[in-house]
Amino acid sequence: MRSTQIRSLFFDFFGARGHHRVPSSPLVPDDPTLLLANAGMNQFAPYFLGAAAPPWPRAMSVRKCVRTVDIDNVGRTTRHATFFEMLGNFSFGDYFKAEAIAYAWELFTEGYGLDPGRLWVTVYEHDDDAYRLWRRAGVPADRIQRLGAPDNYWDMGVPGPCGPSSELHYDRGPGFGREGGPAVDGERYQELWNLVFMQSLRGAGEGLDYPVVGGLPRPSIDTGLGLDRLAAILQGVDTVCETDLLRPVLTRLEELARRRYPGREGGEVSTAFRAATEHARAVAFLVADGVVPGSTGRGYVLRRLLRRAVHRARFLGVTGPVVPELTAEVVAVLGADWPELERRRDTIAEVAHREEEAFDRTLRQGTRILDSAIGRAVAGGRTRLPGETAFELHDTYGFPVELTAEAARAAGLEVDRDRFADGGPGMSDDEGSHLISSVERGESGPWTCPECGEYAVESGQRFEQGRVVGHALMCFACQAEVVAPA
């Protein structure tokens, strides 16, 4: 089933059940607390909160989303992406858990024809209602797993609506990982659809350390179904980069690299193919929505993605322009579904060409120094690349620290992040530092700086009147002093 059919079937199904189709808002959100739109429900938050009256009781959409919190997983897993299309159905106080669960099961098993025997469900550990409703739908008890808040309690990462969630997962088989369900292996038991039962309002706090300050005016429904992941299942391919949404871009990269993509198990070569392919799509959509490359905020997110695509392509042996070629293919493949890509075709090409040309100069200088430092570390039997090397590359040559870390990892080394955070010899405590208000965590745990999207480490605690009020964090890339609430 092609991606256009997947979208159409979703809208036909929910349209027949009284849902109004709402266009996606841009990736640059109206909400000042969000760097980029990261969930299908962002544009509906005022309706959940009761701050505005929804024009319709039920809605459906396909939403453009960008998430960079798990950027290091892109290319290394079969399922992660920085840009993705999120299909969703929404109820603003009209229906709740029973209908949402029944709709999801019916669409998956009867609409898309997924084998019920390969579907698993997770529910929030204290949500007995959701467990009972899935059993009523026909899911066996041994394929329903209760998980804690990190997995099955959803919020936007900032104060706003929140609630317990329930996820539908698909068992891709033993070739993708261990037995034991979603609680054991997320690659094998791949999350496809998240049903969020919006019922509460969260306050300020970091990670899961925030208070629930009250209930929403009306319990509501917010769901998110990843188009990439469902397409991979229905099209019988191993990774999201091999679906009809991205395969033509991957093919163009094969032509430029003059080598074939070796498949899922091709090590660093496969990772490089998938990362460059996926990042090119994200670059095209960000530029189409008006983001321009820069050194902070969403501009740095764009620059980082573009540079990673170039770096991965150079690793594959591509010597000429690559991101302009790949983004042109993105426009050709997805422009009919997303007209803004066609409208901004020339701008996308211009930005990609200019940024790639500038980064190539940085890359040539930095790579020579980095390769030499890695060679010395390996020859000396060390397991770490000196943090001073990473700092010098970033501070003197503008070489991105995440690329230093990737090159070191490919050689079996780690970057000495403590020494990098120290800023190298001779750097004063306040040089280049400034305050930012919040941070976010990825699935794997590290702090991520919202200013530039890079790694940050805890360097101390903040006190007021003898009380701990926050954690002081140092950003690896922009040397920002990041303050996370306690």
MARFI-779762 format. One record per residue (C-alpha): residue number from 0; z, x, y. Coordinates in Angstrom, 3 decimals, padded with zeros to 6 digits, always signed. Each point is the difference from the previous one (the first is absolute). Example, Ala and Ser with C-alpha at 12.3 -4.5 7.8 and 13.67 -1.06 7.14 Angstrom:
MARFI-779762
+-------+----------+----------+----------+
| numar |       up |     east |    north |
+-------+----------+----------+----------+
|     0 | +007.800 | +012.300 | -004.500 |
|     1 | -000.660 | +001.370 | +003.440 |
+-------+----------+----------+----------+
This chain:
MARFI-779762
+-------+----------+----------+----------+
| numar |       up |     east |    north |
+-------+----------+----------+----------+
|     0 | +000.000 | +000.000 | +000.000 |
|     1 | -001.091 | +001.515 | +003.307 |
|     2 | +002.387 | +000.293 | +002.917 |
|     3 | -001.851 | -002.680 | +001.976 |
|     4 | +000.541 | -002.396 | -002.914 |
|     5 | +003.689 | +000.912 | -000.196 |
|     6 | +000.449 | -000.856 | +003.670 |
|     7 | -002.021 | -003.215 | -000.302 |
|     8 | +001.902 | -001.219 | -003.046 |
|     9 | +003.316 | +000.614 | +001.743 |
|    10 | -001.045 | -002.020 | +003.051 |
|    11 | -001.572 | -002.766 | -002.096 |
|    12 | +003.192 | -000.317 | -002.047 |
|    13 | +002.407 | -000.190 | +002.934 |
|    14 | -002.398 | -001.896 | +002.228 |
|    15 | -000.032 | -002.774 | -002.606 |
|    16 | +003.792 | -000.060 | +000.272 |
|    17 | +000.137 | -000.576 | +003.728 |
|    18 | +000.123 | +003.555 | +001.384 |
|    19 | -001.726 | +000.807 | +003.300 |
|    20 | -001.921 | +003.290 | +000.083 |
|    21 | +001.158 | +002.290 | +002.821 |
|    22 | -002.001 | +003.112 | +001.021 |
|    23 | +001.656 | +003.379 | -000.248 |
|    24 | +001.491 | +001.359 | +003.201 |
|    25 | -000.843 | +003.618 | +000.950 |
|    26 | +001.728 | +003.023 | -001.489 |
|    27 | +001.609 | +000.625 | +003.401 |
|    28 | +002.731 | -002.661 | +000.036 |
|    29 | +001.430 | -001.956 | +002.924 |
|    30 | +003.489 | +000.772 | -001.341 |
|    31 | +001.281 | +003.077 | +001.902 |
|    32 | +002.335 | +000.892 | -002.889 |
|    33 | -002.960 | +000.663 | -002.311 |
|    34 | -002.236 | +003.063 | +000.169 |
|    35 | -002.775 | -001.688 | -002.005 |
|    36 | -000.368 | -003.327 | -001.817 |
|    37 | +001.506 | +000.691 | -003.410 |
|    38 | +000.266 | -003.417 | -001.648 |
|    39 | -001.851 | -003.276 | -000.227 |
|    40 | +002.831 | -001.907 | +001.644 |
|    41 | +000.244 | +002.055 | +003.211 |
|    42 | -002.081 | -002.445 | +002.013 |
|    43 | +002.050 | -002.951 | -001.287 |
|    44 | +003.471 | +001.391 | +000.798 |
|    45 | +000.554 | -002.363 | +002.992 |
|    46 | -000.564 | -002.999 | -002.292 |
|    47 | +002.504 | +001.234 | -002.589 |
|    48 | +002.561 | +000.675 | +002.727 |
|    49 | -000.471 | -003.403 | +001.637 |
|    50 | -001.018 | +001.665 | +003.280 |
|    51 | -003.312 | -001.882 | -000.031 |
|    52 | -001.199 | -003.164 | -001.701 |
|    53 | -002.655 | +000.714 | -002.654 |
|    54 | -003.263 | -001.915 | +000.584 |
|    55 | -000.151 | -000.690 | -003.753 |
|    56 | +002.715 | -000.288 | -002.678 |
|    57 | -001.976 | +002.168 | -002.451 |
|    58 | -002.229 | +003.013 | +000.640 |
|    59 | -002.048 | +002.587 | -001.878 |
|    60 | -001.548 | +003.256 | +001.116 |
|    61 | -001.418 | +003.345 | -000.967 |
|    62 | +001.818 | +002.491 | +002.176 |
|    63 | -000.894 | +003.549 | +001.003 |
|    64 | +002.995 | +002.269 | -000.618 |
|    65 | +000.757 | +003.704 | +000.391 |
|    66 | +003.003 | +001.714 | -001.555 |
|    67 | +000.472 | +003.769 | +000.088 |
|    68 | +003.549 | +000.139 | -001.324 |
|    69 | -001.356 | +000.885 | -003.465 |
|    70 | -002.947 | +002.093 | +001.157 |
|    71 | +000.859 | +002.841 | -002.391 |
|    72 | -000.620 | -002.362 | -002.934 |
|    73 | -003.564 | -000.816 | +001.091 |
|    74 | -002.377 | +001.601 | -002.452 |
|    75 | +002.829 | +000.984 | -002.325 |
|    76 | +000.499 | -003.491 | -001.408 |
|    77 | -002.502 | -002.631 | -001.040 |
|    78 | +001.255 | -002.607 | +002.460 |
|    79 | +001.205 | +001.359 | +003.357 |
|    80 | -002.036 | -000.353 | +003.179 |
|    81 | +000.672 | +000.397 | +003.721 |
|    82 | -002.356 | -002.833 | +001.000 |
|    83 | -000.226 | -003.149 | -002.087 |
|    84 | -000.921 | -003.655 | +000.190 |
|    85 | +002.923 | -002.314 | -000.711 |
|    86 | -000.757 | -003.528 | -001.177 |
|    87 | +002.815 | -002.402 | +000.728 |
|    88 | +001.115 | -003.622 | -000.055 |
|    89 | +002.721 | -001.159 | +002.362 |
|    90 | +002.249 | -003.006 | +000.379 |
|    91 | +001.920 | -000.608 | +003.231 |
|    92 | +002.782 | -002.206 | -001.333 |
|    93 | -002.437 | -002.153 | -001.987 |
|    94 | +000.509 | +001.240 | -003.569 |
|    95 | +002.191 | +002.641 | -001.589 |
|    96 | +000.595 | +001.841 | -003.270 |
|    97 | -001.089 | -002.611 | -002.523 |
|    98 | -003.454 | -000.543 | +001.496 |
|    99 | -000.585 | +003.675 | +000.832 |
|   100 | +000.743 | +001.088 | -003.566 |
|   101 | -002.070 | -002.797 | -001.542 |
|   102 | -002.977 | +000.785 | +002.273 |
|   103 | +000.110 | +003.726 | -000.769 |
|   104 | +000.152 | -000.488 | -003.764 |
|   105 | -002.813 | -002.567 | +000.028 |
|   106 | -002.313 | +002.139 | +002.150 |
|   107 | +000.574 | +003.146 | -002.045 |
|   108 | -000.331 | -001.528 | -003.456 |
|   109 | -002.503 | -002.808 | +000.576 |
|   110 | -001.820 | +001.103 | +003.157 |
|   111 | -000.391 | +003.744 | -000.513 |
|   112 | +000.353 | -000.248 | -003.778 |
|   113 | +002.664 | +002.685 | -000.393 |
|   114 | +001.546 | +000.179 | -003.465 |
|   115 | +003.466 | -001.646 | +000.226 |
|   116 | +001.181 | +002.389 | -002.719 |
|   117 | -000.510 | +002.961 | +002.333 |
|   118 | +001.789 | -001.464 | +003.000 |
|   119 | +003.585 | +001.013 | +000.803 |
|   120 | +002.286 | -001.349 | +002.701 |
|   121 | +002.826 | +001.545 | +001.993 |
|   122 | +002.588 | -002.026 | +001.904 |
|   123 | +002.872 | +000.916 | +002.296 |
|   124 | +003.054 | +000.654 | -002.159 |
|   125 | +001.979 | -002.938 | +001.423 |
|   126 | -002.882 | -002.496 | +000.206 |
|   127 | +000.682 | -002.352 | -002.902 |
|   128 | -002.306 | -002.669 | +001.453 |
|   129 | -003.067 | +002.267 | -000.129 |
|   130 | +000.852 | +001.083 | -003.546 |
|   131 | +000.294 | -003.625 | -001.125 |
|   132 | -003.290 | -000.984 | +001.694 |
|   133 | -001.930 | +002.847 | -001.664 |
|   134 | +001.407 | -001.051 | -003.379 |
|   135 | -001.153 | -003.564 | +000.730 |
|   136 | -003.492 | +001.373 | +000.803 |
|   137 | -000.118 | +001.508 | -003.498 |
|   138 | +000.940 | +003.660 | +000.545 |
|   139 | +002.082 | +001.287 | -002.952 |
|   140 | +003.507 | +001.180 | +000.829 |
|   141 | -000.763 | +003.521 | -001.253 |
|   142 | -002.749 | +000.375 | +002.623 |
|   143 | +002.209 | -000.937 | +002.967 |
|   144 | +002.050 | +002.848 | +001.428 |
|   145 | +002.780 | -000.267 | +002.569 |
|   146 | -000.088 | +002.814 | +002.574 |
|   147 | +002.104 | +000.903 | +003.023 |
|   148 | -000.674 | -000.165 | +003.718 |
|   149 | -002.179 | +003.162 | +000.219 |
|   150 | -002.578 | -001.719 | -002.202 |
|   151 | +000.464 | -003.718 | +000.508 |
|   152 | +001.407 | -000.718 | +003.450 |
|   153 | -002.587 | +000.115 | +002.777 |
|   154 | +000.074 | +000.561 | +003.743 |
|   155 | -002.348 | +001.530 | +002.590 |
|   156 | +002.124 | +003.108 | +000.491 |
|   157 | +001.206 | -001.316 | +003.376 |
|   158 | +002.217 | -002.946 | +001.028 |
|   159 | -001.690 | -003.267 | -000.966 |
|   160 | -000.559 | -002.346 | -002.935 |
|   161 | +000.919 | +001.129 | -003.500 |
|   162 | +000.798 | -001.331 | -003.452 |
|   163 | -000.027 | +000.574 | -003.749 |
|   164 | -003.389 | +000.566 | -001.592 |
|   165 | -001.647 | -000.338 | -003.375 |
|   166 | -002.950 | +002.096 | -001.149 |
|   167 | -002.773 | -000.510 | -002.515 |
|   168 | -000.980 | +003.166 | -001.878 |
|   169 | -002.855 | +000.705 | -002.417 |
|   170 | +000.412 | +002.207 | -003.067 |
|   171 | -002.911 | +002.466 | +000.062 |
|   172 | +000.835 | +001.294 | -003.471 |
|   173 | +001.476 | +003.151 | -001.587 |
|   174 | -002.708 | +002.227 | +001.482 |
|   175 | +001.624 | -000.515 | +003.399 |
|   176 | +003.626 | +000.746 | -000.802 |
|   177 | +003.189 | -000.803 | -001.863 |
|   178 | +001.132 | -003.276 | -001.511 |
|   179 | +002.881 | -001.911 | +001.511 |
|   180 | -001.406 | -002.185 | +002.749 |
|   181 | -000.163 | +000.445 | +003.788 |
|   182 | +003.560 | +001.321 | +000.099 |
|   183 | -001.184 | +003.036 | -001.977 |
|   184 | -003.559 | +000.830 | +001.079 |
|   185 | -001.821 | -001.284 | +003.103 |
|   186 | -003.296 | +001.631 | -000.954 |
|   187 | -000.282 | -001.814 | -003.314 |
|   188 | +001.578 | -003.276 | +001.148 |
|   189 | -001.827 | -000.283 | +003.287 |
|   190 | +001.313 | -002.260 | +002.726 |
|   191 | -002.712 | -002.415 | +001.139 |
|   192 | +001.641 | -002.895 | +001.826 |
|   193 | +003.280 | -000.181 | +001.897 |
|   194 | +001.508 | -003.410 | +000.714 |
|   195 | +002.611 | +000.161 | +002.755 |
|   196 | +002.448 | -002.863 | +000.382 |
|   197 | +000.683 | +000.247 | +003.740 |
|   198 | +003.405 | -001.487 | +000.652 |
|   199 | +002.094 | +002.458 | +002.039 |
|   200 | +000.036 | +002.014 | +003.208 |
|   201 | +000.813 | +003.714 | -000.152 |
|   202 | +001.631 | +002.018 | +002.754 |
|   203 | -000.483 | +003.608 | +001.098 |
|   204 | +000.534 | +002.774 | -002.505 |
|   205 | -001.735 | +002.717 | -001.974 |
|   206 | -001.493 | -000.413 | -003.449 |
|   207 | +001.997 | -002.624 | -001.883 |
|   208 | +003.088 | +000.599 | +002.126 |
|   209 | -000.272 | -003.007 | +002.302 |
|   210 | +001.918 | -003.248 | +000.411 |
|   211 | -001.396 | -003.433 | -000.804 |
|   212 | +000.951 | -001.779 | +003.201 |
|   213 | -000.967 | -003.563 | -000.871 |
|   214 | -002.472 | -002.344 | -001.618 |
|   215 | -003.489 | -000.933 | +001.132 |
|   216 | -000.496 | -003.469 | +001.468 |
|   217 | -001.980 | -001.010 | -003.093 |
|   218 | -000.417 | +001.858 | -003.321 |
|   219 | -003.628 | +001.158 | -000.162 |
|   220 | -002.482 | +001.862 | -002.175 |
|   221 | -001.840 | +003.268 | +000.664 |
|   222 | -002.140 | +001.523 | -002.746 |
|   223 | -002.096 | +003.150 | -000.211 |
|   224 | -002.677 | +000.656 | -002.616 |
|   225 | -001.706 | +003.397 | +000.197 |
|   226 | -003.770 | -000.416 | -000.217 |
|   227 | -000.586 | +003.625 | -001.051 |
|   228 | +002.380 | -000.194 | -002.938 |
|   229 | -001.190 | -003.371 | -001.275 |
|   230 | -003.629 | +001.145 | +000.290 |
|   231 | +000.769 | +003.077 | -002.116 |
|   232 | +001.381 | -002.247 | -002.765 |
|   233 | -002.778 | -002.600 | +000.122 |
|   234 | -002.752 | +002.637 | +000.216 |
|   235 | +001.455 | +002.084 | -002.829 |
|   236 | +000.272 | +003.287 | +001.927 |
|   237 | +002.846 | +002.489 | -000.012 |
|   238 | +000.731 | +000.366 | +003.715 |
|   239 | -000.374 | -001.880 | +003.273 |
|   240 | -002.604 | +002.573 | +001.105 |
|   241 | -002.327 | -001.081 | -002.802 |
|   242 | -000.242 | -003.654 | +000.998 |
|   243 | -003.003 | -001.395 | +001.848 |
|   244 | +002.075 | +000.308 | +003.202 |
|   245 | +000.027 | +003.799 | -000.162 |
|   246 | -002.290 | +001.213 | -002.793 |
|   247 | -003.056 | +000.367 | +002.319 |
|   248 | +002.101 | +002.215 | +002.292 |
|   249 | +001.124 | +002.065 | -002.981 |
|   250 | -003.633 | +000.312 | -001.116 |
|   251 | -001.011 | +001.272 | +003.441 |
|   252 | +002.762 | +002.615 | -000.216 |
|   253 | -001.340 | +001.067 | -003.407 |
|   254 | -003.409 | +000.524 | +001.602 |
|   255 | +001.453 | +002.053 | +002.844 |
|   256 | +002.141 | +002.089 | -002.358 |
|   257 | -002.846 | +000.381 | -002.527 |
|   258 | +002.398 | -000.695 | -002.844 |
|   259 | +001.111 | -003.025 | -001.975 |
|   260 | +003.339 | -001.708 | +000.314 |
|   261 | +001.730 | +001.030 | -003.248 |
|   262 | +001.930 | -003.222 | -000.542 |
|   263 | +003.652 | -000.893 | +000.127 |
|   264 | +001.253 | +003.078 | -001.857 |
|   265 | -001.904 | +002.645 | +001.956 |
|   266 | +003.043 | +001.590 | +001.634 |
|   267 | -000.255 | +001.241 | +003.601 |
|   268 | -003.762 | -000.597 | +000.077 |
|   269 | +000.471 | -003.693 | -000.805 |
|   270 | +002.826 | -000.243 | +002.514 |
|   271 | -002.179 | +001.527 | +002.720 |
|   272 | -002.893 | -002.390 | -000.717 |
|   273 | +002.246 | -003.053 | +000.156 |
|   274 | +001.983 | +001.061 | +003.075 |
|   275 | -003.100 | +000.845 | +002.086 |
|   276 | -001.685 | -003.240 | -001.047 |
|   277 | +002.987 | -002.211 | +000.782 |
|   278 | +000.853 | +001.709 | +003.280 |
|   279 | -003.568 | -000.415 | +001.276 |
|   280 | +000.380 | -003.765 | -000.327 |
|   281 | +003.291 | +000.065 | +001.899 |
|   282 | -001.565 | +002.116 | +002.760 |
|   283 | -002.907 | -002.440 | +000.421 |
|   284 | +002.275 | -003.040 | +000.303 |
|   285 | +002.456 | +001.664 | +002.376 |
|   286 | -002.761 | +001.108 | +002.375 |
|   287 | -001.646 | -003.418 | -000.248 |
|   288 | +003.269 | -001.560 | +001.185 |
|   289 | +000.225 | +002.291 | +003.013 |
|   290 | +002.271 | +002.829 | -001.179 |
|   291 | -000.952 | +003.390 | +001.449 |
|   292 | +001.092 | +003.385 | -001.404 |
|   293 | +003.038 | +001.508 | +001.653 |
|   294 | +003.096 | +002.093 | -000.517 |
|   295 | +002.536 | -002.847 | -000.163 |
|   296 | +000.424 | -003.495 | -001.373 |
|   297 | -002.912 | -001.847 | -001.556 |
|   298 | -002.424 | +002.549 | +001.464 |
|   299 | +001.621 | +002.670 | -002.127 |
|   300 | -000.178 | -002.251 | -003.075 |
|   301 | -003.763 | -000.187 | +000.507 |
|   302 | -000.323 | +003.727 | +000.615 |
|   303 | +002.082 | +000.798 | -003.052 |
|   304 | -002.098 | -002.212 | -002.283 |
|   305 | -003.244 | +001.433 | +001.335 |
|   306 | +001.223 | +003.575 | -000.435 |
|   307 | +001.199 | -000.654 | -003.526 |
|   308 | -003.431 | -001.394 | -000.873 |
|   309 | -001.701 | +003.114 | +001.381 |
|   310 | +002.425 | +002.329 | -001.751 |
|   311 | -000.468 | -001.690 | -003.355 |
|   312 | -003.787 | +000.034 | +000.393 |
|   313 | +000.038 | +003.722 | +000.824 |
|   314 | +002.024 | +000.553 | -003.162 |
|   315 | -002.827 | -001.710 | -001.903 |
|   316 | -002.540 | +002.352 | +001.539 |
|   317 | -001.479 | -002.187 | +002.723 |
|   318 | -000.940 | +002.325 | +002.863 |
|   319 | -001.843 | -002.346 | +002.357 |
|   320 | +001.107 | -003.157 | +001.823 |
|   321 | +001.789 | -002.321 | -002.391 |
|   322 | +002.111 | -002.655 | +001.765 |
|   323 | -002.934 | -001.314 | +002.086 |
|   324 | -001.956 | -000.376 | -003.249 |
|   325 | +002.824 | -001.709 | -001.876 |
|   326 | +000.944 | -002.367 | +002.818 |
|   327 | -003.668 | -001.000 | +000.350 |
|   328 | +000.115 | -000.999 | -003.667 |
|   329 | +003.201 | -001.994 | +000.635 |
|   330 | -001.828 | -001.922 | +002.736 |
|   331 | -002.962 | -000.622 | -002.295 |
|   332 | +002.222 | -001.313 | -002.817 |
|   333 | +002.537 | -002.050 | +001.973 |
|   334 | -001.730 | -000.773 | +003.298 |
|   335 | -001.149 | -003.443 | -001.126 |
|   336 | +003.578 | -001.035 | -000.796 |
|   337 | +001.514 | +001.747 | +003.014 |
|   338 | -002.475 | -000.282 | +002.941 |
|   339 | +002.111 | +002.236 | +002.258 |
|   340 | -001.166 | +002.928 | -002.125 |
|   341 | -003.618 | -000.748 | +000.885 |
|   342 | +000.806 | -000.553 | +003.666 |
|   343 | +001.788 | +003.343 | +000.245 |
|   344 | -002.326 | +001.951 | -002.278 |
|   345 | -001.022 | +002.522 | +002.697 |
|   346 | +003.564 | +000.547 | +001.183 |
|   347 | +001.203 | +000.600 | -003.561 |
|   348 | -002.734 | +002.607 | -000.505 |
|   349 | +000.722 | +001.700 | +003.324 |
|   350 | +003.762 | +000.229 | -000.554 |
|   351 | -000.449 | +001.252 | -003.562 |
|   352 | -002.481 | +002.694 | +001.067 |
|   353 | +002.072 | +001.232 | +002.954 |
|   354 | +003.292 | +000.156 | -001.891 |
|   355 | -001.506 | +001.635 | -003.065 |
|   356 | -001.684 | +002.684 | +002.086 |
|   357 | +003.265 | +000.828 | +001.785 |
|   358 | +001.995 | +000.015 | -003.226 |
|   359 | -002.481 | +002.305 | -001.719 |
|   360 | +000.827 | +002.681 | +002.543 |
|   361 | +003.711 | -000.427 | -000.693 |
|   362 | -000.618 | -000.063 | -003.720 |
|   363 | -001.956 | +003.250 | -000.060 |
|   364 | +002.711 | +001.890 | +001.870 |
|   365 | +002.942 | -001.508 | -001.838 |
|   366 | -001.466 | +000.153 | -003.492 |
|   367 | -000.458 | +003.782 | +000.146 |
|   368 | +003.652 | +000.496 | +000.954 |
|   369 | +001.250 | -002.573 | -002.502 |
|   370 | -002.021 | +001.342 | -002.937 |
|   371 | +001.342 | +003.489 | +000.684 |
|   372 | +003.607 | -001.234 | +000.181 |
|   373 | -000.369 | -002.035 | -003.212 |
|   374 | -001.520 | +003.038 | -001.740 |
|   375 | +002.947 | +002.172 | +001.019 |
|   376 | +002.522 | -002.604 | -001.141 |
|   377 | -001.653 | -000.460 | -003.404 |
|   378 | -000.421 | +003.749 | -000.521 |
|   379 | +003.657 | +000.489 | +000.836 |
|   380 | +001.084 | -002.593 | -002.544 |
|   381 | +001.521 | -002.272 | +002.643 |
|   382 | +000.188 | -003.794 | -000.301 |
|   383 | +000.083 | -000.729 | +003.737 |
|   384 | -002.379 | +000.600 | +002.867 |
|   385 | +002.015 | +001.340 | +002.970 |
|   386 | +000.790 | -002.674 | +002.560 |
|   387 | -000.877 | +002.471 | +002.747 |
|   388 | -003.584 | +000.015 | -001.276 |
|   389 | -000.243 | -003.782 | +000.222 |
|   390 | +001.548 | +000.064 | +003.458 |
|   391 | -002.359 | +002.712 | +001.293 |
|   392 | -003.036 | -001.840 | -001.353 |
|   393 | +001.064 | -003.212 | +001.710 |
|   394 | +001.370 | +001.422 | +003.247 |
|   395 | -002.623 | +002.684 | +000.662 |
|   396 | -003.134 | -001.348 | -001.648 |
|   397 | +000.617 | -003.757 | -000.097 |
|   398 | -000.341 | +000.012 | -003.788 |
|   399 | +001.559 | -003.230 | -001.393 |
|   400 | +003.152 | +000.630 | -002.001 |
|   401 | -000.941 | -002.611 | -002.597 |
|   402 | -003.130 | +002.021 | -000.842 |
|   403 | +002.120 | +003.137 | -000.345 |
|   404 | +002.248 | -001.928 | -002.388 |
|   405 | -002.967 | -001.294 | -002.022 |
|   406 | -001.549 | +003.469 | -000.345 |
|   407 | +003.367 | +001.445 | -001.000 |
|   408 | +000.536 | -002.750 | -002.570 |
|   409 | -003.444 | +000.621 | -001.527 |
|   410 | +001.063 | +003.660 | -000.481 |
|   411 | +003.301 | -001.017 | -001.591 |
|   412 | +002.101 | +000.727 | +003.086 |
|   413 | +002.277 | -001.987 | +002.281 |
|   414 | +000.247 | +000.458 | +003.758 |
|   415 | +003.429 | +001.195 | +001.084 |
|   416 | +000.611 | -003.106 | +002.085 |
|   417 | +003.456 | +001.070 | +001.134 |
|   418 | -001.440 | +003.089 | +001.678 |
|   419 | -002.846 | -002.060 | +001.452 |
|   420 | +002.503 | -002.445 | +001.471 |
|   421 | +001.848 | +002.938 | +001.538 |
|   422 | -003.174 | +000.540 | +002.025 |
|   423 | -000.562 | +003.605 | -000.962 |
|   424 | +001.635 | +003.006 | +001.587 |
|   425 | +000.723 | -000.161 | +003.696 |
|   426 | -000.457 | -003.716 | +000.524 |
|   427 | +002.701 | -001.631 | +002.096 |
|   428 | +001.821 | -003.124 | -001.161 |
|   429 | -001.651 | -002.276 | +002.555 |
|   430 | -003.456 | +001.519 | +000.164 |
|   431 | -002.591 | -002.694 | -000.445 |
|   432 | +002.570 | -002.580 | -001.104 |
|   433 | +000.420 | -003.557 | +001.230 |
|   434 | +001.635 | -003.224 | -001.107 |
|   435 | -001.597 | -002.786 | -001.984 |
|   436 | +001.742 | -003.194 | -000.928 |
|   437 | -000.710 | -000.569 | -003.681 |
|   438 | -001.386 | +001.390 | -003.235 |
|   439 | -001.239 | -001.405 | -003.286 |
|   440 | +000.264 | +001.020 | -003.639 |
|   441 | -002.769 | +000.105 | -002.595 |
|   442 | +000.269 | -000.921 | -003.687 |
|   443 | +000.837 | +003.587 | -000.894 |
|   444 | +002.823 | +000.253 | +002.518 |
|   445 | -000.825 | +002.490 | +002.801 |
|   446 | +000.509 | -001.014 | +003.605 |
|   447 | -003.208 | -000.559 | +001.937 |
|   448 | -000.256 | +000.472 | +003.754 |
|   449 | -001.450 | -003.111 | +001.710 |
|   450 | -001.294 | +002.142 | +002.846 |
|   451 | -002.497 | +001.919 | -002.112 |
|   452 | +000.434 | -001.153 | -003.609 |
|   453 | +001.205 | +003.381 | -001.279 |
|   454 | +003.001 | +001.117 | -002.041 |
|   455 | +003.465 | +000.129 | +001.536 |
|   456 | +003.229 | +001.401 | -001.434 |
|   457 | +003.623 | -000.764 | +000.835 |
|   458 | +001.470 | +002.709 | +002.202 |
|   459 | +003.350 | -001.533 | +000.905 |
|   460 | +001.789 | -003.144 | +001.128 |
|   461 | +000.393 | -001.717 | +003.372 |
|   462 | +003.464 | -001.041 | +001.181 |
|   463 | +001.284 | -002.309 | +002.712 |
|   464 | +003.741 | -000.215 | +000.620 |
|   465 | +000.675 | +001.698 | -003.318 |
|   466 | -002.176 | -002.420 | -001.979 |
|   467 | -003.254 | +000.823 | -001.810 |
|   468 | -002.744 | -002.028 | +001.696 |
|   469 | -003.102 | +001.661 | -001.391 |
|   470 | -001.656 | +002.805 | -001.901 |
|   471 | -001.772 | +002.789 | +001.880 |
|   472 | -003.314 | +000.852 | -001.654 |
|   473 | -002.514 | +002.719 | +000.752 |
|   474 | -003.699 | -000.878 | -000.309 |
|   475 | -002.014 | +002.681 | -001.803 |
|   476 | -003.162 | -000.403 | +002.046 |
|   477 | +000.813 | -000.883 | +003.597 |
|   478 | +003.513 | +001.493 | +000.067 |
|   479 | +001.302 | -003.322 | +001.252 |
|   480 | +003.697 | -000.689 | -000.240 |
|   481 | +000.021 | -003.313 | -001.865 |
|   482 | +003.076 | -002.194 | +000.144 |
|   483 | +000.513 | -002.361 | -002.937 |
|   484 | +002.746 | -002.631 | +000.374 |
|   485 | +002.994 | +000.495 | -002.310 |
+-------+----------+----------+----------+
